[in-house]
Amino acid sequence: MSKAPVLLLGLPLLATGCAYQAYPDLPDDIVVQPGATAVAEPLAPTADAIDHNATGMAANVSDVARREAQLPPVSQEVKPPPPNPGSLPAAEHRQLKILLGNRRFEYLEDGQLVWSGKVSAGAGEHPTPQGEFRVTAKDVNHRSGSYTNYFDLPTPMPYAMQFDGPYWVHEGYVPNEHASHGCVRLRHDDAKFVYARMRVGDPVTVTE
């Protein structure tokens, strides 16, 4: 294989932000828990809390994306797949735990573990904040306000749930290390399942 195709494959990564690749528009096929909505209006903080000026971040964005582009590819298939979110009974309490040290998430309903999987959170210079948070907004087809992709368009962040200002849990490429700019990436099937079950106001715990 010539070097040119390899370089071309790496170029999109050098310009991406939190998400790994461009995504098509998402179908309106989300099955949500009874009483929940697929897209919820933000509580506090509002969208004004998100940094919309990425100019000064260009060097850091390139550094983080360049390192990720050099990582060996990792399958994004979830085996076995998560349960159908519409097949589960309604829960009174829902919680998402992000375990940074293990690079995993745990999703619980009424105190019981329902599903878990891999994550990729903030790289060293862009750490994911730790603490107790709540989902402040949901957006099934969110776009980054800080980072752009290869086509100089806002980076796609599907199945996104905001938990602390500019930080979101969303679908994205999950390598075998932390590689984002602070957001928490879940693989497609995991992100879609958690998004369908969680509601605005539900707790999100991020710990080492």
Secondary structure as the mmCIF struct_conf table of DSSP 4:
data_model
#
loop_
_struct_conf.conf_type_id
_struct_conf.id
_struct_conf.beg_label_comp_id
_struct_conf.beg_label_asym_id
_struct_conf.beg_label_seq_id
_struct_conf.end_label_comp_id
_struct_conf.end_label_asym_id
_struct_conf.end_label_seq_id
HELX_RH_AL_P HELX_RH_AL_P1 LYS A 3 ALA A 15
BEND BEND1 CYS A 18 GLN A 21
HELX_LH_PP_P HELX_LH_PP_P1 PRO A 24 PRO A 27
BEND BEND2 ASP A 28 ASP A 28
TURN_TY1_P TURN_TY1_P1 PRO A 34 GLY A 35
BEND BEND3 ALA A 38 VAL A 39
STRN STRN1 ALA A 40 ALA A 40
BEND BEND4 ALA A 44 PRO A 45
HELX_RH_3T_P HELX_RH_3T_P1 ALA A 47 ALA A 49
BEND BEND5 ILE A 50 ILE A 50
HELX_RH_3T_P HELX_RH_3T_P2 THR A 55 MET A 57
HELX_RH_AL_P HELX_RH_AL_P2 ALA A 58 ALA A 69
TURN_TY1_P TURN_TY1_P2 GLN A 70 GLN A 70
BEND BEND6 LEU A 71 LEU A 71
HELX_LH_PP_P HELX_LH_PP_P2 PRO A 72 PRO A 73
BEND BEND7 LYS A 79 PRO A 80
HELX_LH_PP_P HELX_LH_PP_P3 PRO A 81 ASN A 84
HELX_RH_3T_P HELX_RH_3T_P3 PRO A 85 SER A 87
BEND BEND8 LEU A 88 LEU A 88
HELX_LH_PP_P HELX_LH_PP_P4 PRO A 89 ALA A 90
BEND BEND9 GLU A 92 GLU A 92
STRN STRN2 ARG A 94 LEU A 99
TURN_TY1_P TURN_TY1_P3 LEU A 100 ARG A 103
STRN STRN3 ARG A 104 GLU A 109
TURN_TY1_P TURN_TY1_P4 ASP A 110 GLY A 111
STRN STRN4 GLN A 112 SER A 120
STRN STRN5 GLY A 122 GLY A 122
TURN_TY1_P TURN_TY1_P5 GLY A 124 GLU A 125
BEND BEND10 HIS A 126 HIS A 126
HELX_LH_PP_P HELX_LH_PP_P5 PRO A 127 PRO A 129
STRN STRN6 GLY A 131 ARG A 134
STRN STRN7 ALA A 137 THR A 148
TURN_TY1_P TURN_TY1_P6 TYR A 150 PHE A 151
BEND BEND11 ASP A 152 LEU A 153
STRN STRN8 PRO A 154 ASP A 164
TURN_TY1_P TURN_TY1_P7 GLY A 165 PRO A 166
STRN STRN9 TYR A 167 GLU A 171
BEND BEND12 ASN A 176 GLU A 177
STRN STRN10 SER A 180 SER A 180
BEND BEND13 HIS A 181 GLY A 182
STRN STRN11 VAL A 184 LEU A 186
HELX_RH_AL_P HELX_RH_AL_P3 HIS A 188 ARG A 197
TURN_TY1_P TURN_TY1_P8 VAL A 200 GLY A 201
STRN STRN12 PRO A 203 THR A 207
#
